[in-house]
């Protein structure tokens, strides 16, 4: 018989009073779920748990046949209950967990079939499970469990050996084409208990475009066998990289400080016997450097090559093929697939000459995967036809390089034939005058308004000063135009000089876009745009292609140009700060604003230093 004290009676009374005035408790009528859960990887002979979770009361649980596993214990049943109140309505949920203890008989990959259970007269089946069974370590019949050293591999007390814990940098591929995506995963291997993380310094990815692949927030340790030993592993960082140049590119080593709990070599006597004392030891783990072989794209690129590398499909649509003059139409291209979608150039569409065009709007819906960015790039081209008639928009070619077949492939859109009807009066945008409304032969002309202008009968225009100016001014303008045109032609022939002169303008244009992202608090796009401004400025100003730029040759070239070490160092410091901030966990708006102001001031000072030498 259950006894309740006075406090418990009071709580129950208060609960019912609350229900009376605020609402009533309802049991959640959720759909029945019956889920199985177990570790994805276990060690032969090691015990592990197999659990079945049911969100309602059930009966007649039937387990599948598992000839490859020994059933050591079970089932043990536990029940959980939760309750929440939203807007005065209280709902409750309960679940029942059935737990079994198993041990694998042999190594390999095995499938645990579905179990079945009966709920309210209906039968439900769980999901199946795939389990990989690893062999036990040679030094012990037990697997590598964090916090336990293996016999025969005992390191010095109070230390962490290279076999106890380390970090590997793992690449999905190390030989690929330029602009082809691949992943670098920094994976921790340990047999020790982790106490804390210290300073983390991942390597820089110079020469790559970087996209971070998000990792689960509550990541569970997974077991993996490496070098004939079982380790518990966790991915610390996973990054998607796109090489921006060909050749051998090296990813340097990184450093991570970690604190582990290890046996100190001392023991103490307790009521339960002698127990070993554990100690916290800091260990600096260094990742292995990587060398990536990047092959150049094959020569003879087609004219429609859009810098796309991967596998793509192309679809197009138009808002309407029959509209009136001065009404807008939209032609939309959808490029979907996997590859360097962010880096592709927008295809050019040959609209008729008398169409007013606007900058295309680009919308990316992308996910980072191990093979590249997967998703859709939607490009919308808006144009306004000004005159009636029949027009055609020719098909658009989109060419990409397929690394799987090592060949270029071209996709085309259909041709669109447009019928533009006469526009409605007053539909023209702004003060635009439609040609179709003005004909040579008209019965009614526009009325002239304003005061009339009278001319004296004694004054003649021929022979006057204004008369001769009509001859002299065009002649002078023609000579000036000839001189300026010759000078402009010589400058245009010097491509390097033109790029150098426009370097500051292009940098200012990119920084204006970075300022827009700063106001929108878009950290990733802000730092990307600042980096493009800096690398683009150096490329244009120093006449060095972006693919060949590096911090070393920038510093060397600035020194040749007579730029002080202090100014060059400020540039390189901004580059380092931006590249680090792209994958830093957080950055305040004040920090982003300081980077923006420092970039603007430094580019302005650099422009003043180099202007005289360029001229």
Secondary structure, DSSP 8 states (H G I E B T S, - for coil): -----HHHHHHHHHHHHHHHHH--EEE------EEEE--SEEETT-EEEEEEEESS--EEEE----TTEEEEEEEEEEEEEEEEEETTEEEEEEEEEEEEEEEESSSEEEEE---EEEETTEEEE---EEEEEE---TT-SS---TT---TT----TT---TTTEEEEEEES-SEEETT-EEEEEEEEEESSEEEEEEEEE----TTEEEEE----TT---EEEEETTEEEEEEEEEEEEEEESS-EEEEE---EEEEEEEEEEEEEEEETTEEEEEEEEEEEEEE---EEEEEE---SS--TTEEEEEEEEEEEEEES-SEEETT-EEEEEEEEEEEE-GGG---------TTEEE---EEEEEEEEETTEEEEEEEEEEEEEE-S-EEEEE---EEEEEETTTTEEEEEE---EEEEEE---TT-SSTT---GGG--SS-SS-----S------TT--STTSHHHHHHHHHHHHHHHHHHHHHHHHHHHHH-HHHHHHHHHHHHHHHHHHHHHHHHHTT-HHHHHHHHHHHHHHHHHHHHT--GGG--HHHHHHHHHHTT--HHHHHHHHHHHHHHHHHTTSS---HHHHHHHHHHHHHHHHHHHHHHHHHH-
